[in-house]
Amino acid sequence: MKASEIRVLSIEEIGARLEEAREELMNLRFQQATGELVDTSRLHYTKRLIARLLTILQEREQAEAMEGEA
């Protein structure tokens, strides 16, 4: 999911996607620990997705705080 696709989502939708991504990362880590993980690039992709979601969520929160101050 690209940043431009994430920016279209609402804060609630971003939060839901973030929870899903965190659960997926946890499952991937368990698979890696047990030796079941075949596609290790999914770990990297999922971590980056979480970072993108958090970054855009933080940008929105800062924008709301700036609007509240003005």
N, C-alpha and C positions, 0 to 999 in steps of 0.2 A: 504494500500500500504506500503510495507516494504522499508526500507532505501536502500537495495540492488537494488530494482526495480527502485527507484528514481535516484540512481547514474548512471543508464544506459541512462537516458534521457538527452537531450540537455538543455542548459540554457533556450532557448525559450519555450521548452515543460514544463520545471519546472515552468516557469513564468505563463504559461497558466493554469497549474494544480493549482497553487497558487490562481489565480483569481477565478477559479471555486470553490475551497474550501472556500474562503472568502465569496463568494456569498451564498454558501450552509449554512455556519455558520450564516450569516445574516438571511436567511430564517428560519433556525431552531430557532433562537432567537425570531423571530416574532411569530412562531408557539407556542413557549413556553409561550410567553406573552399573547397570546389569548387563551391558554388552549387546543390547538389542537395537541400539540406534544405528541405522544404516547411513542416512543422509545427515552428516554432521554439519553441513552448511545451514541447516534449519536453525541450529543454535544461534549462529551469528545473525541470521536474518531476524529471528525473534527478538534478540537483544536490541538490535537496531530499531525495530518497530516500536518496542517499548520506549526507547529513548526519544523517538520522533513524537509519539503520543504525549509523553511527559513534557516535552519542549513546547509543543503547541498548546497544551493545557495551561502551562505556566505563562505563556505569552498572553493567552486570553485573560487569565486572572490578573496579570499586571495591567492589561489594557482597561479592565473593569475598575481596578484600583485608581488608575490615572483619571478615568472619567468621574469617579466619585470625588476626587480632590478638586476638580475644576469647577 
